[in-house]
């Protein structure tokens, strides 16, 4: 199946001030606005469409139209995006050659030009209109006739990097064939799939081929890896999921491929990044189901790309023309929009029903629905298609998914009894985003009756009989669809000779087996007013399935005919339907529902009005005064869909729908920070809470702060002013149904700084202590619990309220420094420094007069200088020969002196002694020798 370019967007809002603030969808919308104008201008100026620019841009714009982008925006050339898209698609169609291919000039570059043109038509056919389905099928038929035995379509245009290498050419053609497969008979579809299988085998064979030549089969370049992923996706899972395995291999190759200095990708490993290669790689990883939420390499590359976008929406780096890097940058970014959804079939997408069963039959298909966007979303699920008389029901009818989340949906197809052989009823499941109207994802399945159409036998020709080419069909009025099938000129007629299924706009609308044997397969088709929305020029197709015949008769192969018809909308105003504003969410399982049904077409009257609850049986009601209808209904827990439908006498039908969720489960509320009973040191606390719920939730913190989580999941942060001490903070989560969850957060709050003091002053002097141990106290004033450390040593703890710590330190002589720090339980800190001067040395003296060893006589003054390491010197005494101590006198110059009469001493050697004390009790006696000679 063809994978879409765009994944997202409600309408573009104002362009943000910087690239870094853009969402992916804003960035992509700006790129699309630039591209549609630029490529149309280039096409008109150069009178050329068979070029890579137009095909790639048509593919992108077509997907954008189907996925919520603003196609009505008027862009640089004065036209809307949609008008530019239609012009380019029409030009691609008109430039196609009769054999189904496109060329540039002469016979040049046929494969390259065809590959890009068919690539663009594939996107247009899937997402815009089927009016060019015949051109797409014609191109696919040409491709089958030119495919090499290796499975490839070789490159015939060496324009690096846009169409360099044969794997890129092959992948684009594969995309076109995959879409054309939905428009042909079973035999031709089988041939298309066989071609896709051969091409996929060629791509898998060359996964590790590093050939860099223009026409070679290598894929060393990043953009070649990306094209290969696209081609393998188009081919389907492959035998034993070989294609899926190869895609994963290529995805891991891209993830591990680095570019020096930035987050993007270069053309080759370890090569400087560029926009073209990076956009291609991002797109390939999207197709390979890699998610930015879980893949930092991818996430960083997306942000890198957005930061490089020019103000006009283009990417202009490198030597490539602006629209080339812009096209592929948009391809990559658009795959990861704010809102995006993917739908895929789980298991078999085709299931067989029995022939001629007397009772209705049912078969169930399983789908996965994945939220591929950046935000949580709710999806409405519905089905489209199916043959008349068949029905399809989906369960559940709505689905909520967080970003990156995935859910399972089932579709039950009910077929009427007495089924004819070789029928195919195709049903499409559509998931429509609630967050961004227009964003949808879909996948198709089919239920069929045997026998399977043959793939070998005699060819047939199907010819449409009615309506005529470009005939107009009005919704609600209808027309006769008819076709004739011939076998070698002979008309195929009668029951048991196959079935013709009629398709309009790609949707099977009816089938016939020519039971009356008139050789005309006929179906009366009335496009239903209430459900047919496709108008304008569309493809009308009659597909003959073919039939297996018993020998000696040869099987008849299927065949297809197509033409364009124009579908006009219903010509009258359909009834006005108003549903009486039920709540979107409620806790109640019963509800009084009312509404109004009034005609709008002049002369019409309401003939039918009903409520339909969750796809059940209609509750038909008779409109009263003013068209009022009302009733009481019972709801299911979870999502509910309430529909009101009204029909008027002109056949006009209007159906309105509202979604209502019954939610009886309170939100899951978690206070992430601060932790319970945490101690905080600020007067304002930021409370972070997370919520999980199925409905929008309002989170209130301490009655003042309030935030709405629109998708029911997420986190909020609220600042709360708090006082000192024990505090209680209330957090309340209320979902849209009124369910409430409350939590209390208990905190200890103290933003004050602790006050430190000691029982001794800084630089206080102490003398000798036992074991040099100094006992002291530290005082802490604080309301919180605290931890005290001295010089980074062991911790002392104090309870709340502070207190005193008694401790000691071993001192060394000199200055001892105590670095005292305190940390409160709330993280507040204080520090003080206390120096302890520890003096264990006695004073020392220096004799000035007389000089040591000198001979003295008579009365003399003994003078000495006395010093201490800390001071002060408190007492100095003098004696002779250690007796007769007298007090010394301190002179103005700080020296000490005492008078002695040497005549009192016998001649000979003697000592003068200084007896010294300092202020902390250190004592010493120092003697000096002299000789007395009187």
QUIFENCOR-V877026 format. One record per helix or strand of 2 or more residues. SS is the DSSP state (helix for helix, strand for strand). FROM is the first residue (numbers start at 1). TO is the last residue. If there is no record, write none. Layout:
BEGIN
{{SS FROM TO} {SS FROM TO}}
END
This chain:
BEGIN
{{helix 19 21} {helix 24 46} {helix 52 66} {helix 81 94} {helix 110 127} {helix 133 146} {helix 166 183} {helix 186 205} {helix 222 235} {helix 239 256} {helix 275 287} {helix 296 307} {helix 322 334} {strand 341 346} {strand 350 353} {strand 361 371} {strand 377 385} {strand 391 395} {strand 398 401} {strand 406 415} {strand 424 433} {strand 440 449} {strand 461 466} {strand 472 474} {strand 479 487} {strand 490 491} {strand 500 504} {strand 507 512} {strand 521 525} {strand 536 544} {strand 559 568} {strand 576 579} {strand 585 586} {strand 590 598} {strand 606 613} {strand 619 620} {helix 625 627} {strand 628 634} {strand 638 648} {strand 653 662} {strand 668 673} {strand 678 680} {strand 684 692} {strand 697 701} {strand 705 709} {strand 714 721} {strand 725 735} {strand 740 749} {strand 755 758} {strand 764 766} {helix 770 772} {strand 773 781} {strand 786 790} {strand 796 798} {strand 803 810} {strand 814 824} {strand 829 838} {strand 844 849} {strand 855 856} {strand 859 867} {strand 873 880} {strand 883 887} {strand 889 890} {strand 896 901} {helix 902 904} {strand 908 918} {strand 923 932}}
END
